[in-house]
Structures are given as C-alpha cells and as structure tokens.
Amino acid sequence: MKKKVAIIMGGYSSEYKISLKSGNVVYDYLDKSLFKAYRIHIFKEKWVYVAPDNTEHNVNKGDFSITINGQHITFDCVFNAIHGSPGEDGLMQGYFQLLNIPQTSCNYYQSSLTFNKRDLLSVLKPYGIKSAESYYLNLGDAIDEDAIINKVKLPCFVKANKAGSSFGISKVHKKEDLKAAIENAYKEDDEIIIESFLDGIEVSVGVIKYKGKTKVLPITEIVSENDFFDYEAKYEGKSTEITPARITSEQQKNVTEAAKKAYDILKMTGYSRSEFIFIGDTPYMLEMNTTPGLTTESILPQQAQEAGIPLADLFKSAIEEVLE
C-alpha cells in the first residue's frame, strides 16, 4: 500500500514563496508508485490541503488530518519543505513529535538551534569550527556604533539572526550606513548578528542522510555578481553557482570535514546545507540551513545531481529514513 505523505510548504516568514516552489518540486518528483502525496499549505491564517484541482480543504490541527468527501485521512509521514518559521525553527518538529508523526527534517532542538545563527556558531566554536568575529544586538539595545566597528571592523555584515534567503542582510562599508542596516535587519527579527567581512571563496556544502549513511555532497562555489550573495543573487540569477567548486584538494578536505563534523556534533538528521568562506585553506562557517531550497535551481538539488542522485531518489531516501 502506498504511504501517504503530507508535503508542508509556505510558512510564516518572507521565505514563503520560495517554500511553495520547493514543496511543489517535491510533489512533482515524488515517486507516485510508492507514495500518495498531499500538498499542505501552512500559513498563519490557514492550514489547508490543496487538492489537484486547487480546491482547499482545512487541516484539523488536533491530529493533523484532513477530511475529503467524508473520508478521514491521516498521514504516514510529513515532508518538510518550509523555509523559515515554523518549519525551520523547531515549531513544526515539536508539533509532529507530540503527534508521533515522522517528518523529514531534523528534530526540534537541532532545528531551533541551527535557526539561531549566533547560538549555532557559539555551540560549534569549542569543537574547532571557526566563524567570523561578531557583535550581537537585541531589539531595544543601545547602538554603540564605535564599539561595533571597533570589534568587527569595516566593511561588515548586518544580519537578522533568525532569517534565511538573505532577508534582512546588508553589507556596510561606512559608519553612517550602520544604523540603517540595523533597522533593515530588525524588520525580519528582534535579534541581530553583526559580523566581520571575510574576504575569500564562498562555498555551500550539503550534508544529508542517504540510504542510512551520512553523505557529504559535492561542494558548490558561490560567485555573486552583487556585492555579496543576497536575495537577488540567490533567486534572480545574479550569481554563478559552480558545482563542483574550484577549490584545492586541501580546501575540499578541510571544508568536507568541517561540514560533516558539524552535522555529527549536532546529531543532525535529514538535509542540511552549510555555508563557509575560506581564509586561506581554513573554512569559516556562516550558517547552517536545515530545510534548504529544493527547487530544481536550488543548490542542494544541484549537488545531488552532481553526485548522481536523481531528485526522485533524493526525496524517497528522506522519507524512507524517517519511516524506518
């Protein structure tokens, strides 16, 4: 009998449009001979099942079920394709754990930790995983521009601490632009991380569970046409993503070890995609994404293709991992 899989997509953050694209790619590529897929849109104002004819049916939040033509339908598994809250910050993971429904991303603690950039980097630092010099702000804190610049220097990056897809991020070259960048970041989150600029090759490293084993995918080099890898560069063609990356064997060894080490230290499951910048041969971690983009243009699917893993197999493996 086919397993019933709910593909959750959408979400509460600025990333919802990208999530809808990712979720629909999963829906299109999922092996229909093995799985019966259901598209579930999760928004603040509604949780609905979107039928093939695009009619909407409410989801019962009490047991995460739907009723179609009088038939009560529950799910064997949830495929998590929500970027940002509530799919990447632990909320949905905790909800499904309480309902005892398997889901494809990492557990609630790992999800919540990795979604918080400054907490993630603080946890990994004692294990030798390097990161940029940083300065933290919470909404309402006094802004001491001199203290910030003294610590992180210029140029620097101002980022929303808990946001993805480069929302709320600015590169600051001049002191007089710092406050505007901080205000922009506060539009996305009430916590901010300000980091020193690392001038080096940027790479993205996918680490997944595949056929029961931790697998590091081929590394992608990010070459942005813009000043940094912002939203335009990521999603509007303003960058070149080169897989495999044009890096030395020493750099490849070091970043592969760092990405796998972080995955194992955190006891991760499911997909992850970590970003690094090289200073010499040493990789410095920027962040880890635990529900990375899954559109056909997204980095993780590109890496899987380079590794000889078709999208149907990539998605099937994720489901089989949690069902087992």
VEXMILUM-141451 format. One record per residue (C-alpha): y, x, z. Coordinates in Angstrom, 1 decimal, always signed. Each point is the difference from the previous one (the first is absolute). Layout:
BEGIN
y,x,z
Y,X,Z
...
# end
This chain:
BEGIN
y,x,z
+0.0,+0.0,+0.0
+3.5,+1.2,-0.9
+2.1,+1.3,+2.9
+3.3,-2.0,+0.5
+2.9,+2.4,+0.1
+3.5,-1.0,+0.9
+2.6,+2.4,-1.6
+3.1,-0.1,+2.2
+3.3,+0.9,-1.7
+3.7,-0.5,+0.4
+1.2,+0.6,+3.5
+3.3,-0.1,+2.0
+1.7,+3.1,-1.3
+2.0,+1.1,-3.0
-3.3,+1.3,-1.5
-1.4,-3.5,-0.6
+0.5,+0.0,-3.8
-2.0,+3.3,-0.3
-2.7,-1.4,+2.3
-0.4,-3.1,-2.2
-0.5,+2.3,-3.0
-2.6,+2.1,+1.9
-1.8,-3.1,+1.2
-0.2,-1.5,-3.5
-1.5,+3.3,-1.3
-2.7,-0.1,+2.7
-0.6,-3.7,-1.0
-0.3,+0.9,-3.7
-2.2,+3.1,+0.4
-2.3,-1.2,+2.8
-3.6,-0.4,-1.3
-0.4,-3.7,-0.4
-3.8,+0.3,-0.2
+0.0,+1.2,+3.7
+3.1,-1.6,+1.5
+1.8,-3.3,-0.1
+3.7,+0.9,+0.5
+2.7,-2.1,+1.5
+3.7,+0.9,-0.3
+1.7,-0.6,+3.3
+3.8,+0.3,+0.2
+1.3,+0.9,+3.4
+3.7,-0.7,+0.6
+2.1,-0.8,+3.1
+0.5,-3.6,-1.2
-3.5,-0.6,-1.3
-3.6,+1.2,-0.2
-1.6,-1.5,-3.1
-3.1,+0.4,-2.2
+1.2,+0.2,-3.7
-2.6,-1.6,-2.2
-0.7,+1.1,-3.6
+2.2,-2.9,-1.2
+2.8,+1.4,+2.3
-0.2,-3.0,+2.4
+0.5,+0.9,+3.6
-2.2,-1.0,+3.0
+1.0,+0.7,+3.6
-2.0,+2.6,+2.0
-1.2,-1.1,+3.5
+1.3,+2.8,+2.2
-2.3,-1.0,+2.8
-3.1,+1.3,-1.8
+1.5,+1.4,-3.3
-1.7,-2.6,-2.1
+0.9,-2.4,-2.9
-1.1,-3.5,-0.9
-0.4,-0.8,-3.7
-1.1,-3.4,-1.1
-1.3,-0.7,+3.4
-2.0,+3.2,+0.2
+0.8,+2.4,+2.9
-0.1,+3.6,-1.2
-0.1,+3.1,+2.2
-0.1,+3.6,-1.2
-2.5,+2.8,+0.3
+2.7,+2.6,-0.3
+3.7,+0.5,-0.5
+1.4,+2.5,-2.5
+3.4,+1.1,+1.4
+2.6,+0.6,-2.8
+3.1,-0.6,+2.2
+2.4,+2.9,+0.0
+2.3,+0.1,+3.0
-0.1,-2.7,+2.8
-2.2,-1.8,+0.9
-2.8,+1.8,-2.0
+0.9,+3.6,+0.6
+1.2,-0.1,+3.6
-3.0,-1.2,+1.8
+0.8,-3.7,+0.3
-2.5,-1.3,-2.5
-2.6,+2.5,+1.1
+0.2,-1.2,+3.6
-0.1,-3.7,-1.1
-3.1,+0.6,-2.1
-1.7,+2.0,+2.7
+0.5,-2.9,+2.4
-1.6,-2.4,-2.6
-2.8,+2.5,-0.6
+0.8,+0.1,-3.8
-0.6,+3.4,-1.6
+3.1,+1.4,-1.9
+0.3,+3.0,-2.3
+2.9,+1.9,+1.5
-0.1,+2.1,+3.2
-0.1,-1.5,+3.5
+3.1,-1.4,+1.7
+0.8,+3.1,+2.1
-0.2,+2.4,-2.9
+2.0,-2.4,-2.1
+2.8,-0.3,+2.6
+0.1,+3.7,+0.6
+0.2,+1.1,-3.6
+2.6,-2.7,-0.8
+2.3,+1.7,+2.5
+0.9,+3.3,-1.7
+1.4,+1.8,+3.1
-3.0,-1.0,+2.2
-2.5,+1.1,-2.7
+1.6,+3.4,-0.5
+0.2,+0.5,+3.8
-3.7,-0.8,+0.5
-1.0,+2.4,-2.8
+2.3,+2.9,+0.9
-2.3,+1.4,+2.8
-2.8,+0.3,-2.5
+2.0,+2.3,-2.2
+1.2,-2.4,-2.7
+3.5,+1.0,-0.7
+3.0,-2.4,-0.6
+3.7,+0.3,-0.6
+2.6,+0.5,+2.8
+1.0,-3.5,+1.1
+2.6,-2.0,+2.0
-0.7,-3.6,+1.2
+2.3,-2.9,+0.5
-0.5,-3.5,+1.3
+2.3,-2.9,-0.9
+2.9,+0.1,+2.5
-0.2,+3.7,+0.6
+3.2,+2.0,-0.2
+0.2,+1.9,-3.2
+0.9,+3.7,+0.6
+0.4,+1.3,-3.5
+0.5,+3.6,+1.1
-3.2,+0.0,+2.1
-2.0,-1.5,-2.9
+1.2,+2.5,-2.5
-0.4,+2.9,+2.5
-3.7,-0.9,+0.3
-1.1,-1.0,-3.5
+2.8,+1.7,-2.1
+1.2,-1.2,-3.4
-1.2,-1.4,-2.3
-2.2,-2.3,+2.1
-1.9,-3.3,-0.5
+0.8,-3.1,+2.0
-3.0,-2.4,+0.1
-1.0,-3.3,+1.5
-2.8,+1.0,+2.3
-2.2,-3.0,-0.7
+0.4,-0.8,-3.7
-1.7,+1.0,-3.3
+0.7,+0.3,-3.7
+3.1,+2.1,+0.8
+2.0,-3.1,+1.3
+2.7,+1.1,+2.3
+0.0,+3.7,-0.9
+3.0,+2.1,-1.0
+0.5,+3.7,-0.7
+3.2,+1.1,+1.7
+1.9,+3.1,-1.3
+3.3,-0.4,+1.9
+0.8,-0.9,+3.6
+2.3,-2.8,-1.0
-2.9,-1.8,-1.7
-2.3,+0.1,+3.0
+1.2,-3.3,+1.7
-0.4,-2.0,-3.2
-3.6,+1.3,-0.4
-0.8,-0.9,+3.6
+1.4,-3.6,-0.6
-2.1,-0.3,-3.1
-3.2,+1.1,+1.9
+0.8,-2.5,+2.8
-0.3,-2.8,-2.6
-3.7,+0.7,-0.2
-0.8,+0.9,+3.6
+1.5,+0.4,+3.5
-1.4,+3.6,+0.3
+1.1,+2.9,-2.2
-1.4,+3.4,-0.7
+2.4,+2.7,-1.4
-1.9,+3.0,-1.5
+1.0,+3.4,-1.3
-0.3,+0.5,-3.7
-3.1,+1.8,-1.1
+0.5,+1.7,-3.4
-3.4,+0.3,-1.6
-2.7,-1.7,-2.1
-0.8,-3.5,+1.2
-3.5,-1.3,-0.3
-2.0,-3.1,+1.0
-3.5,+0.2,+1.3
-2.4,-3.0,+0.0
-2.8,+0.0,+2.6
-2.5,-2.8,+0.0
-3.3,-1.0,+1.3
-2.3,-0.2,-3.1
-3.7,-0.7,+0.1
-0.1,+0.7,+3.7
+1.8,+3.4,-0.1
+3.6,+1.2,+0.4
+1.2,+1.0,-3.4
+3.3,+1.8,-0.9
+1.1,-1.1,-3.5
+1.7,+2.3,-2.6
+3.5,+0.9,+1.1
+3.1,-1.4,-1.7
+3.2,+1.9,-0.5
+3.2,-2.0,+0.1
+2.9,+1.0,-2.3
+2.9,-2.3,+0.5
+2.9,-0.4,-2.6
+2.2,-1.1,+2.9
+1.1,+2.1,+3.0
-3.2,-1.0,+1.8
-3.0,-2.2,-0.3
+1.8,-3.3,+0.6
-0.8,-3.6,-1.0
+1.2,+0.5,-3.5
-2.1,+3.1,-0.4
-3.1,-1.7,+1.4
+0.1,-3.3,-1.8
+2.5,+0.1,-2.8
-1.2,+3.0,-2.0
+2.4,+2.6,+1.4
-2.7,+2.5,+0.9
-2.9,+1.8,-1.5
-3.3,-0.1,+2.0
-2.3,+2.8,-1.0
-3.7,-0.2,+1.0
-1.4,+2.5,+0.7
+3.0,+1.7,+1.4
+1.2,+3.3,-1.4
-0.5,+2.0,+3.2
-1.8,+3.2,+0.9
-3.6,+0.0,+1.3
+1.4,+1.1,+3.4
+2.4,-2.9,+0.1
-2.7,-2.4,-1.1
-2.4,+1.3,+2.7
+2.7,-0.3,+2.7
+1.2,-3.5,-0.8
-3.5,-1.3,-0.5
-1.0,+1.3,+3.5
+3.2,-1.4,+1.6
-0.4,-3.5,-1.5
-3.7,-0.2,+0.9
+0.7,+1.4,+3.5
+2.7,-2.7,+0.6
-2.4,-2.7,-1.2
-2.8,+1.2,+2.3
+2.3,+0.6,+3.0
+1.3,-3.5,-0.2
-3.6,-1.4,-0.5
+1.3,-1.7,-3.1
-2.0,-2.4,-2.2
+0.8,-1.6,-3.4
+2.6,+1.5,-2.3
+2.8,+2.4,+0.9
+2.6,+1.8,-2.0
+2.0,+2.8,+1.6
+3.1,+1.7,-1.3
+0.7,+3.7,+0.4
+2.5,+2.6,-1.1
-0.9,+3.7,-0.3
+2.0,+2.7,+1.5
-1.7,+3.0,-1.6
-3.7,-0.7,+0.4
+0.4,-2.2,+3.1
+0.0,-3.8,-0.3
+2.5,-2.0,+2.2
-1.0,-3.6,+0.5
+2.6,-2.7,-0.7
-2.1,-3.2,+0.7
-3.3,-1.8,-0.4
-0.4,-3.3,-1.7
-3.0,-2.1,+1.0
+0.3,-2.8,-2.5
+1.2,+2.0,-3.0
+1.0,-1.6,-3.3
-2.9,-1.1,-2.2
+1.7,-1.0,-3.2
-1.4,+1.8,-3.1
+3.1,+2.2,+0.1
-0.3,+0.9,+3.7
-0.9,+3.4,+1.2
-3.3,-0.7,+1.8
-1.5,-1.8,-3.1
+1.1,+2.9,-2.2
-1.7,+2.5,+2.4
-3.2,-2.2,+0.0
+0.0,+0.0,-3.8
+0.3,+3.8,+0.0
-2.9,+0.2,+2.4
-2.1,-2.2,-2.4
+0.1,-3.1,+2.2
+0.8,-3.2,-1.9
+2.2,-2.5,+1.8
-2.9,-2.5,+0.3
-2.1,+2.6,+1.8
+3.0,+1.1,+2.2
+0.5,-3.6,+1.2
-3.7,-0.8,+0.3
-0.5,+3.1,+2.2
+2.8,-1.1,+2.4
-1.7,-3.4,+0.5
-3.5,+1.4,+0.3
+1.2,+2.5,+2.7
+1.2,-2.7,+2.3
-2.8,-2.4,-0.7
-2.5,+2.6,+1.0
# end
